[in-house]
Amino acid sequence: MTKTNKSRWPFMNGVDYLNRHMAFILFLGFLSTLYISNVHRTSRTIREINTVKTEIIKTRNAYLSTKCDLIKSSKQSEVALKLSPKGFGEKYRAPVKILASR
């Protein structure tokens, strides 16, 4: 009587199969570990990029706000308003052209 293998996959017969392919199984485990660590590192990098983007937007808004305030406060009329309590005022006389003879 011949023994028949009623397994679904006859080439897989237990411990012998595992012993033959242990190196490949360990290699696949190593690759999956690398893949998982790469996914985690990528997601962390994306979170850092998003954080930096929001920080850049906030800093840019603060810069533009400060720049607009500086431009407004450096107008001649604004400077005159700030200095009028100290006795300084605008000159209403037209500028005089100085002629030099050579």
C-alpha positions as CSV (number, residue, x, y, z in Angstrom):
1,M,0.0,0.0,0.0
2,T,1.2,3.4,-1.0
3,K,0.7,6.3,1.3
4,T,-1.2,9.1,-0.4
5,N,-0.7,12.7,0.6
6,K,-4.2,14.2,1.0
7,S,-2.8,17.7,1.8
8,R,-4.1,20.6,-0.2
9,W,-0.5,21.6,-1.1
10,P,1.5,18.4,-1.4
11,F,4.8,20.2,-1.6
12,M,4.3,21.7,1.9
13,N,4.9,18.9,4.3
14,G,5.5,20.5,7.7
15,V,8.8,21.1,9.4
16,D,10.8,20.0,6.4
17,Y,9.3,22.8,4.3
18,L,10.1,25.4,7.0
19,N,13.7,24.2,7.3
20,R,14.2,24.5,3.6
21,H,12.8,28.0,3.3
22,M,13.7,29.6,6.7
23,A,16.2,32.0,5.1
24,F,13.6,33.3,2.7
25,I,11.0,33.7,5.5
26,L,13.5,35.6,7.6
27,F,14.3,37.8,4.5
28,L,10.6,38.6,4.0
29,G,10.3,39.5,7.7
30,F,13.3,41.8,7.4
31,L,11.8,43.5,4.3
32,S,8.5,44.0,6.0
33,T,10.2,45.5,9.1
34,L,12.0,47.9,6.7
35,Y,8.8,48.8,5.0
36,I,7.0,49.5,8.2
37,S,9.8,51.7,9.5
38,N,9.9,53.6,6.2
39,V,6.2,54.3,6.4
40,H,6.5,55.6,10.0
41,R,9.4,57.8,9.1
42,T,7.6,59.2,6.0
43,S,4.4,60.0,8.0
44,R,6.5,61.7,10.7
45,T,8.3,63.8,8.0
46,I,4.9,64.8,6.5
47,R,3.7,65.9,9.9
48,E,6.8,68.0,10.4
49,I,6.4,69.6,7.0
50,N,2.8,70.5,7.7
51,T,3.8,72.0,11.1
52,V,6.6,74.1,9.4
53,K,4.1,75.2,6.7
54,T,1.6,76.5,9.2
55,E,4.5,78.3,11.1
56,I,5.7,79.9,7.9
57,I,2.2,81.1,7.1
58,K,1.8,82.6,10.6
59,T,5.3,84.3,10.4
60,R,4.5,85.6,6.9
61,N,1.2,87.1,8.2
62,A,3.0,88.8,11.1
63,Y,5.6,90.1,8.7
64,L,3.1,91.6,6.3
65,S,1.1,93.1,9.2
66,T,4.3,94.8,10.6
67,K,5.3,96.0,7.2
68,C,1.9,97.6,6.6
69,D,2.0,99.3,10.0
70,L,5.5,100.6,9.3
71,I,4.6,101.9,5.9
72,K,1.5,103.7,7.3
73,S,3.4,105.2,10.2
74,S,6.2,106.5,8.0
75,K,3.9,108.7,5.9
76,Q,4.6,112.4,6.1
77,S,1.1,113.1,7.5
78,E,1.4,110.4,10.2
79,V,4.9,111.7,11.3
80,A,3.5,115.2,11.4
81,L,0.6,114.0,13.7
82,K,3.1,112.3,16.0
83,L,5.4,115.3,16.2
84,S,2.8,118.1,16.5
85,P,2.5,117.8,20.3
86,K,6.2,118.4,20.6
87,G,6.1,121.6,18.7
88,F,7.2,120.4,15.3
89,G,5.1,121.2,12.3
90,E,5.1,121.0,8.6
91,K,6.6,123.7,6.5
92,Y,4.1,125.3,4.2
93,R,6.8,127.3,2.3
94,A,7.8,126.1,-1.1
95,P,11.4,124.9,-1.5
96,V,13.9,127.5,-2.7
97,K,16.2,126.7,-5.6
98,I,19.8,127.7,-4.8
99,L,21.9,128.9,-7.8
100,A,25.6,128.6,-7.6
101,S,27.9,130.4,-10.0
102,R,31.1,128.8,-11.2
